[in-house]
Amino acid sequence: MIVCVCRRVSDREIARHARAGMSFDDIQFELGVATQCGQCECSARAVVDQCACSNPVAALTCETSALKESREWPQSSSVAA
């Protein structure tokens, strides 16, 4: 979604920079977000706050291919006691 219409900056771009450890001021300088009309500043700051490194969130994904047993690992029934 486009957050800053003036500079055509998306929430994904802002989030990517925030996850890289950049502050809002750094992102504002780098991308130009909230430097013209200022209407996007609250939304842009909210994205930065959600994605900032100081607020880590675990990203869990469940892929069925990753859950299959590998030939390298023995089956639990074939392990000798």
PDB file as gemmi writes it, atoms N, CA and C in Angstrom:
CRYST1    1.000    1.000    1.000  90.00  90.00  90.00 P 1                      
ATOM      1  N   MET A   1       0.840  -1.161   0.000  1.00  0.00           N  
ATOM      2  CA  MET A   1       0.000   0.000   0.000  1.00  0.00           C  
ATOM      3  C   MET A   1       0.897   1.239   0.000  1.00  0.00           C  
ATOM      4  N   ILE A   2       0.506   2.208  -0.773  1.00  0.00           N  
ATOM      5  CA  ILE A   2       1.251   3.468  -0.818  1.00  0.00           C  
ATOM      6  C   ILE A   2       0.908   4.279   0.424  1.00  0.00           C  
ATOM      7  N   VAL A   3       1.921   4.647   1.177  1.00  0.00           N  
ATOM      8  CA  VAL A   3       1.737   5.454   2.387  1.00  0.00           C  
ATOM      9  C   VAL A   3       1.929   6.925   2.040  1.00  0.00           C  
ATOM     10  N   CYS A   4       2.996   7.230   1.323  1.00  0.00           N  
ATOM     11  CA  CYS A   4       3.307   8.605   0.939  1.00  0.00           C  
ATOM     12  C   CYS A   4       3.012   8.775  -0.550  1.00  0.00           C  
ATOM     13  N   VAL A   5       1.922   9.475  -0.833  1.00  0.00           N  
ATOM     14  CA  VAL A   5       1.522   9.681  -2.220  1.00  0.00           C  
ATOM     15  C   VAL A   5       2.474  10.655  -2.917  1.00  0.00           C  
ATOM     16  N   CYS A   6       2.925  11.668  -2.211  1.00  0.00           N  
ATOM     17  CA  CYS A   6       3.802  12.680  -2.809  1.00  0.00           C  
ATOM     18  C   CYS A   6       5.098  12.063  -3.340  1.00  0.00           C  
ATOM     19  N   ARG A   7       5.680  11.151  -2.571  1.00  0.00           N  
ATOM     20  CA  ARG A   7       6.956  10.522  -2.943  1.00  0.00           C  
ATOM     21  C   ARG A   7       6.792   9.090  -3.426  1.00  0.00           C  
ATOM     22  N   ARG A   8       5.545   8.613  -3.440  1.00  0.00           N  
ATOM     23  CA  ARG A   8       5.210   7.251  -3.853  1.00  0.00           C  
ATOM     24  C   ARG A   8       6.056   6.217  -3.083  1.00  0.00           C  
ATOM     25  N   VAL A   9       5.903   6.244  -1.762  1.00  0.00           N  
ATOM     26  CA  VAL A   9       6.614   5.333  -0.876  1.00  0.00           C  
ATOM     27  C   VAL A   9       5.606   4.369  -0.277  1.00  0.00           C  
ATOM     28  N   SER A  10       5.901   3.087  -0.392  1.00  0.00           N  
ATOM     29  CA  SER A  10       4.978   2.071   0.109  1.00  0.00           C  
ATOM     30  C   SER A  10       5.305   1.680   1.544  1.00  0.00           C  
ATOM     31  N   ASP A  11       4.345   1.024   2.181  1.00  0.00           N  
ATOM     32  CA  ASP A  11       4.563   0.524   3.533  1.00  0.00           C  
ATOM     33  C   ASP A  11       5.643  -0.548   3.546  1.00  0.00           C  
ATOM     34  N   ARG A  12       5.780  -1.299   2.471  1.00  0.00           N  
ATOM     35  CA  ARG A  12       6.822  -2.332   2.384  1.00  0.00           C  
ATOM     36  C   ARG A  12       8.217  -1.715   2.369  1.00  0.00           C  
ATOM     37  N   GLU A  13       8.365  -0.601   1.662  1.00  0.00           N  
ATOM     38  CA  GLU A  13       9.666   0.078   1.643  1.00  0.00           C  
ATOM     39  C   GLU A  13      10.021   0.609   3.028  1.00  0.00           C  
ATOM     40  N   ILE A  14       9.042   1.210   3.679  1.00  0.00           N  
ATOM     41  CA  ILE A  14       9.268   1.747   5.022  1.00  0.00           C  
ATOM     42  C   ILE A  14       9.602   0.607   5.979  1.00  0.00           C  
ATOM     43  N   ALA A  15       8.847  -0.484   5.902  1.00  0.00           N  
ATOM     44  CA  ALA A  15       9.076  -1.640   6.788  1.00  0.00           C  
ATOM     45  C   ALA A  15      10.452  -2.243   6.555  1.00  0.00           C  
ATOM     46  N   ARG A  16      10.862  -2.351   5.306  1.00  0.00           N  
ATOM     47  CA  ARG A  16      12.180  -2.921   4.989  1.00  0.00           C  
ATOM     48  C   ARG A  16      13.293  -2.087   5.621  1.00  0.00           C  
ATOM     49  N   HIS A  17      13.185  -0.776   5.542  1.00  0.00           N  
ATOM     50  CA  HIS A  17      14.191   0.102   6.134  1.00  0.00           C  
ATOM     51  C   HIS A  17      14.146   0.038   7.664  1.00  0.00           C  
ATOM     52  N   ALA A  18      12.946  -0.036   8.228  1.00  0.00           N  
ATOM     53  CA  ALA A  18      12.817  -0.112   9.685  1.00  0.00           C  
ATOM     54  C   ALA A  18      13.404  -1.412  10.212  1.00  0.00           C  
ATOM     55  N   ARG A  19      13.170  -2.518   9.504  1.00  0.00           N  
ATOM     56  CA  ARG A  19      13.727  -3.805   9.923  1.00  0.00           C  
ATOM     57  C   ARG A  19      15.240  -3.824   9.815  1.00  0.00           C  
ATOM     58  N   ALA A  20      15.773  -2.967   8.970  1.00  0.00           N  
ATOM     59  CA  ALA A  20      17.227  -2.862   8.830  1.00  0.00           C  
ATOM     60  C   ALA A  20      17.838  -2.034   9.959  1.00  0.00           C  
ATOM     61  N   GLY A  21      16.985  -1.508  10.832  1.00  0.00           N  
ATOM     62  CA  GLY A  21      17.489  -0.767  11.982  1.00  0.00           C  
ATOM     63  C   GLY A  21      17.464   0.738  11.838  1.00  0.00           C  
ATOM     64  N   MET A  22      16.859   1.239  10.778  1.00  0.00           N  
ATOM     65  CA  MET A  22      16.822   2.684  10.574  1.00  0.00           C  
ATOM     66  C   MET A  22      15.716   3.312  11.411  1.00  0.00           C  
ATOM     67  N   SER A  23      15.976   4.498  11.932  1.00  0.00           N  
ATOM     68  CA  SER A  23      14.976   5.249  12.682  1.00  0.00           C  
ATOM     69  C   SER A  23      14.043   5.959  11.697  1.00  0.00           C  
ATOM     70  N   PHE A  24      12.964   6.546  12.222  1.00  0.00           N  
ATOM     71  CA  PHE A  24      12.059   7.284  11.344  1.00  0.00           C  
ATOM     72  C   PHE A  24      12.777   8.433  10.657  1.00  0.00           C  
ATOM     73  N   ASP A  25      13.628   9.136  11.404  1.00  0.00           N  
ATOM     74  CA  ASP A  25      14.363  10.257  10.809  1.00  0.00           C  
ATOM     75  C   ASP A  25      15.266   9.791   9.672  1.00  0.00           C  
ATOM     76  N   ASP A  26      15.922   8.642   9.856  1.00  0.00           N  
ATOM     77  CA  ASP A  26      16.779   8.094   8.797  1.00  0.00           C  
ATOM     78  C   ASP A  26      15.953   7.719   7.572  1.00  0.00           C  
ATOM     79  N   ILE A  27      14.804   7.101   7.812  1.00  0.00           N  
ATOM     80  CA  ILE A  27      13.923   6.693   6.714  1.00  0.00           C  
ATOM     81  C   ILE A  27      13.377   7.918   5.998  1.00  0.00           C  
ATOM     82  N   GLN A  28      13.035   8.931   6.766  1.00  0.00           N  
ATOM     83  CA  GLN A  28      12.529  10.171   6.179  1.00  0.00           C  
ATOM     84  C   GLN A  28      13.593  10.805   5.277  1.00  0.00           C  
ATOM     85  N   PHE A  29      14.823  10.804   5.727  1.00  0.00           N  
ATOM     86  CA  PHE A  29      15.910  11.367   4.929  1.00  0.00           C  
ATOM     87  C   PHE A  29      16.172  10.513   3.684  1.00  0.00           C  
ATOM     88  N   GLU A  30      16.166   9.197   3.849  1.00  0.00           N  
ATOM     89  CA  GLU A  30      16.476   8.280   2.745  1.00  0.00           C  
ATOM     90  C   GLU A  30      15.378   8.236   1.685  1.00  0.00           C  
ATOM     91  N   LEU A  31      14.118   8.126   2.108  1.00  0.00           N  
ATOM     92  CA  LEU A  31      13.017   7.940   1.173  1.00  0.00           C  
ATOM     93  C   LEU A  31      12.237   9.214   0.869  1.00  0.00           C  
ATOM     94  N   GLY A  32      12.381  10.224   1.716  1.00  0.00           N  
ATOM     95  CA  GLY A  32      11.646  11.460   1.507  1.00  0.00           C  
ATOM     96  C   GLY A  32      10.222  11.416   2.015  1.00  0.00           C  
ATOM     97  N   VAL A  33       9.895  10.357   2.761  1.00  0.00           N  
ATOM     98  CA  VAL A  33       8.534  10.217   3.270  1.00  0.00           C  
ATOM     99  C   VAL A  33       8.240  11.332   4.272  1.00  0.00           C  
ATOM    100  N   ALA A  34       7.028  11.884   4.204  1.00  0.00           N  
ATOM    101  CA  ALA A  34       6.559  12.951   5.101  1.00  0.00           C  
ATOM    102  C   ALA A  34       7.407  14.216   5.005  1.00  0.00           C  
ATOM    103  N   THR A  35       7.900  14.522   3.819  1.00  0.00           N  
ATOM    104  CA  THR A  35       8.698  15.748   3.656  1.00  0.00           C  
ATOM    105  C   THR A  35       7.986  16.799   2.811  1.00  0.00           C  
ATOM    106  N   GLN A  36       6.856  16.443   2.199  1.00  0.00           N  
ATOM    107  CA  GLN A  36       6.158  17.441   1.388  1.00  0.00           C  
ATOM    108  C   GLN A  36       4.882  17.916   2.081  1.00  0.00           C  
ATOM    109  N   CYS A  37       3.787  17.215   1.905  1.00  0.00           N  
ATOM    110  CA  CYS A  37       2.536  17.695   2.504  1.00  0.00           C  
ATOM    111  C   CYS A  37       2.390  17.264   3.959  1.00  0.00           C  
ATOM    112  N   GLY A  38       3.045  16.171   4.361  1.00  0.00           N  
ATOM    113  CA  GLY A  38       3.022  15.724   5.749  1.00  0.00           C  
ATOM    114  C   GLY A  38       1.827  14.893   6.162  1.00  0.00           C  
ATOM    115  N   GLN A  39       0.910  14.627   5.252  1.00  0.00           N  
ATOM    116  CA  GLN A  39      -0.290  13.861   5.591  1.00  0.00           C  
ATOM    117  C   GLN A  39       0.009  12.406   5.935  1.00  0.00           C  
ATOM    118  N   CYS A  40       1.129  11.883   5.498  1.00  0.00           N  
ATOM    119  CA  CYS A  40       1.457  10.475   5.705  1.00  0.00           C  
ATOM    120  C   CYS A  40       2.289  10.220   6.958  1.00  0.00           C  
ATOM    121  N   GLU A  41       2.669  11.253   7.668  1.00  0.00           N  
ATOM    122  CA  GLU A  41       3.613  11.073   8.768  1.00  0.00           C  
ATOM    123  C   GLU A  41       3.105  10.112   9.836  1.00  0.00           C  
ATOM    124  N   CYS A  42       1.864  10.219  10.238  1.00  0.00           N  
ATOM    125  CA  CYS A  42       1.334   9.319  11.281  1.00  0.00           C  
ATOM    126  C   CYS A  42       1.349   7.872  10.809  1.00  0.00           C  
ATOM    127  N   SER A  43       0.939   7.633   9.578  1.00  0.00           N  
ATOM    128  CA  SER A  43       0.926   6.269   9.035  1.00  0.00           C  
ATOM    129  C   SER A  43       2.335   5.728   8.886  1.00  0.00           C  
ATOM    130  N   ALA A  44       3.240   6.558   8.419  1.00  0.00           N  
ATOM    131  CA  ALA A  44       4.622   6.124   8.240  1.00  0.00           C  
ATOM    132  C   ALA A  44       5.269   5.813   9.588  1.00  0.00           C  
ATOM    133  N   ARG A  45       5.021   6.645  10.578  1.00  0.00           N  
ATOM    134  CA  ARG A  45       5.561   6.383  11.916  1.00  0.00           C  
ATOM    135  C   ARG A  45       4.976   5.098  12.505  1.00  0.00           C  
ATOM    136  N   ALA A  46       3.710   4.829  12.237  1.00  0.00           N  
ATOM    137  CA  ALA A  46       3.081   3.601  12.727  1.00  0.00           C  
ATOM    138  C   ALA A  46       3.740   2.367  12.114  1.00  0.00           C  
ATOM    139  N   VAL A  47       4.058   2.424  10.827  1.00  0.00           N  
ATOM    140  CA  VAL A  47       4.739   1.303  10.169  1.00  0.00           C  
ATOM    141  C   VAL A  47       6.126   1.113  10.775  1.00  0.00           C  
ATOM    142  N   VAL A  48       6.836   2.191  11.000  1.00  0.00           N  
ATOM    143  CA  VAL A  48       8.173   2.116  11.601  1.00  0.00           C  
ATOM    144  C   VAL A  48       8.086   1.515  12.996  1.00  0.00           C  
ATOM    145  N   ASP A  49       7.119   1.950  13.786  1.00  0.00           N  
ATOM    146  CA  ASP A  49       6.962   1.426  15.145  1.00  0.00           C  
ATOM    147  C   ASP A  49       6.662  -0.066  15.140  1.00  0.00           C  
ATOM    148  N   GLN A  50       5.860  -0.525  14.198  1.00  0.00           N  
ATOM    149  CA  GLN A  50       5.508  -1.940  14.110  1.00  0.00           C  
ATOM    150  C   GLN A  50       6.688  -2.796  13.683  1.00  0.00           C  
ATOM    151  N   CYS A  51       7.570  -2.234  12.894  1.00  0.00           N  
ATOM    152  CA  CYS A  51       8.655  -3.020  12.304  1.00  0.00           C  
ATOM    153  C   CYS A  51      10.026  -2.735  12.899  1.00  0.00           C  
ATOM    154  N   ALA A  52      10.102  -1.877  13.867  1.00  0.00           N  
ATOM    155  CA  ALA A  52      11.392  -1.500  14.438  1.00  0.00           C  
ATOM    156  C   ALA A  52      12.076  -2.699  15.072  1.00  0.00           C  
ATOM    157  N   CYS A  53      13.393  -2.710  15.029  1.00  0.00           N  
ATOM    158  CA  CYS A  53      14.186  -3.798  15.601  1.00  0.00           C  
ATOM    159  C   CYS A  53      14.023  -3.890  17.112  1.00  0.00           C  
ATOM    160  N   SER A  54      13.622  -2.823  17.749  1.00  0.00           N  
ATOM    161  CA  SER A  54      13.435  -2.853  19.193  1.00  0.00           C  
ATOM    162  C   SER A  54      12.176  -3.612  19.582  1.00  0.00           C  
ATOM    163  N   ASN A  55      11.303  -3.887  18.619  1.00  0.00           N  
ATOM    164  CA  ASN A  55      10.083  -4.660  18.855  1.00  0.00           C  
ATOM    165  C   ASN A  55      10.117  -5.927  18.012  1.00  0.00           C  
ATOM    166  N   PRO A  56      11.024  -6.872  18.329  1.00  0.00           N  
ATOM    167  CA  PRO A  56      11.132  -8.059  17.485  1.00  0.00           C  
ATOM    168  C   PRO A  56       9.885  -8.926  17.553  1.00  0.00           C  
ATOM    169  N   VAL A  57       9.530  -9.481  16.406  1.00  0.00           N  
ATOM    170  CA  VAL A  57       8.385 -10.371  16.303  1.00  0.00           C  
ATOM    171  C   VAL A  57       8.851 -11.611  15.577  1.00  0.00           C  
ATOM    172  N   ALA A  58       8.516 -12.763  16.108  1.00  0.00           N  
ATOM    173  CA  ALA A  58       8.908 -14.016  15.469  1.00  0.00           C  
ATOM    174  C   ALA A  58       8.035 -14.244  14.250  1.00  0.00           C  
ATOM    175  N   ALA A  59       8.661 -14.555  13.153  1.00  0.00           N  
ATOM    176  CA  ALA A  59       7.939 -14.873  11.934  1.00  0.00           C  
ATOM    177  C   ALA A  59       7.971 -16.379  11.744  1.00  0.00           C  
ATOM    178  N   LEU A  60       6.858 -17.010  11.984  1.00  0.00           N  
ATOM    179  CA  LEU A  60       6.780 -18.456  11.881  1.00  0.00           C  
ATOM    180  C   LEU A  60       6.051 -18.833  10.610  1.00  0.00           C  
ATOM    181  N   THR A  61       6.639 -19.724   9.860  1.00  0.00           N  
ATOM    182  CA  THR A  61       5.989 -20.236   8.669  1.00  0.00           C  
ATOM    183  C   THR A  61       5.955 -21.746   8.749  1.00  0.00           C  
ATOM    184  N   CYS A  62       4.956 -22.323   8.172  1.00  0.00           N  
ATOM    185  CA  CYS A  62       4.805 -23.766   8.204  1.00  0.00           C  
ATOM    186  C   CYS A  62       4.770 -24.266   6.767  1.00  0.00           C  
ATOM    187  N   GLU A  63       5.852 -24.841   6.341  1.00  0.00           N  
ATOM    188  CA  GLU A  63       5.923 -25.409   5.010  1.00  0.00           C  
ATOM    189  C   GLU A  63       5.935 -26.921   5.135  1.00  0.00           C  
ATOM    190  N   THR A  64       5.066 -27.587   4.420  1.00  0.00           N  
ATOM    191  CA  THR A  64       4.974 -29.040   4.537  1.00  0.00           C  
ATOM    192  C   THR A  64       6.244 -29.725   4.067  1.00  0.00           C  
ATOM    193  N   SER A  65       6.928 -29.152   3.084  1.00  0.00           N  
ATOM    194  CA  SER A  65       8.161 -29.768   2.609  1.00  0.00           C  
ATOM    195  C   SER A  65       9.256 -29.731   3.677  1.00  0.00           C  
ATOM    196  N   ALA A  66       9.225 -28.715   4.524  1.00  0.00           N  
ATOM    197  CA  ALA A  66      10.225 -28.606   5.582  1.00  0.00           C  
ATOM    198  C   ALA A  66       9.933 -29.557   6.728  1.00  0.00           C  
ATOM    199  N   LEU A  67       8.699 -30.019   6.823  1.00  0.00           N  
ATOM    200  CA  LEU A  67       8.317 -30.889   7.918  1.00  0.00           C  
ATOM    201  C   LEU A  67       8.538 -32.373   7.615  1.00  0.00           C  
ATOM    202  N   LYS A  68       8.788 -32.704   6.366  1.00  0.00           N  
ATOM    203  CA  LYS A  68       9.014 -34.095   5.993  1.00  0.00           C  
ATOM    204  C   LYS A  68      10.336 -34.582   6.573  1.00  0.00           C  
ATOM    205  N   GLU A  69      10.353 -35.855   6.942  1.00  0.00           N  
ATOM    206  CA  GLU A  69      11.590 -36.403   7.484  1.00  0.00           C  
ATOM    207  C   GLU A  69      12.613 -36.559   6.377  1.00  0.00           C  
ATOM    208  N   SER A  70      13.830 -36.302   6.716  1.00  0.00           N  
ATOM    209  CA  SER A  70      14.929 -36.413   5.779  1.00  0.00           C  
ATOM    210  C   SER A  70      15.568 -37.784   5.912  1.00  0.00           C  
ATOM    211  N   ARG A  71      16.233 -38.237   4.863  1.00  0.00           N  
ATOM    212  CA  ARG A  71      16.935 -39.520   4.901  1.00  0.00           C  
ATOM    213  C   ARG A  71      18.128 -39.472   5.845  1.00  0.00           C  
ATOM    214  N   GLU A  72      18.625 -38.263   6.113  1.00  0.00           N  
ATOM    215  CA  GLU A  72      19.779 -38.113   6.995  1.00  0.00           C  
ATOM    216  C   GLU A  72      19.425 -38.413   8.449  1.00  0.00           C  
ATOM    217  N   TRP A  73      18.178 -38.259   8.823  1.00  0.00           N  
ATOM    218  CA  TRP A  73      17.747 -38.476  10.199  1.00  0.00           C  
ATOM    219  C   TRP A  73      17.044 -39.819  10.290  1.00  0.00           C  
ATOM    220  N   PRO A  74      17.420 -40.638  11.239  1.00  0.00           N  
ATOM    221  CA  PRO A  74      16.786 -41.941  11.362  1.00  0.00           C  
ATOM    222  C   PRO A  74      15.351 -41.811  11.865  1.00  0.00           C  
ATOM    223  N   GLN A  75      14.516 -42.737  11.436  1.00  0.00           N  
ATOM    224  CA  GLN A  75      13.133 -42.795  11.916  1.00  0.00           C  
ATOM    225  C   GLN A  75      13.144 -43.108  13.406  1.00  0.00           C  
ATOM    226  N   SER A  76      12.213 -42.615  14.149  1.00  0.00           N  
ATOM    227  CA  SER A  76      12.185 -42.840  15.594  1.00  0.00           C  
ATOM    228  C   SER A  76      11.973 -44.304  15.934  1.00  0.00           C  
ATOM    229  N   SER A  77      11.295 -45.066  15.066  1.00  0.00           N  
ATOM    230  CA  SER A  77      11.066 -46.479  15.348  1.00  0.00           C  
ATOM    231  C   SER A  77      12.298 -47.326  15.074  1.00  0.00           C  
ATOM    232  N   SER A  78      13.233 -46.834  14.261  1.00  0.00           N  
ATOM    233  CA  SER A  78      14.420 -47.637  13.925  1.00  0.00           C  
ATOM    234  C   SER A  78      15.613 -47.306  14.807  1.00  0.00           C  
ATOM    235  N   VAL A  79      15.491 -46.413  15.746  1.00  0.00           N  
ATOM    236  CA  VAL A  79      16.590 -46.043  16.628  1.00  0.00           C  
ATOM    237  C   VAL A  79      16.722 -47.127  17.699  1.00  0.00           C  
ATOM    238  N   ALA A  80      17.920 -47.666  17.835  1.00  0.00           N  
ATOM    239  CA  ALA A  80      18.168 -48.722  18.825  1.00  0.00           C  
ATOM    240  C   ALA A  80      18.224 -48.117  20.213  1.00  0.00           C  
ATOM    241  N   ALA A  81      17.649 -48.828  21.165  1.00  0.00           N  
ATOM    242  CA  ALA A  81      17.621 -48.322  22.535  1.00  0.00           C  
ATOM    243  C   ALA A  81      18.861 -48.694  23.294  1.00  0.00           C  
TER     244      ALA A  81                                                      
END                                                                             
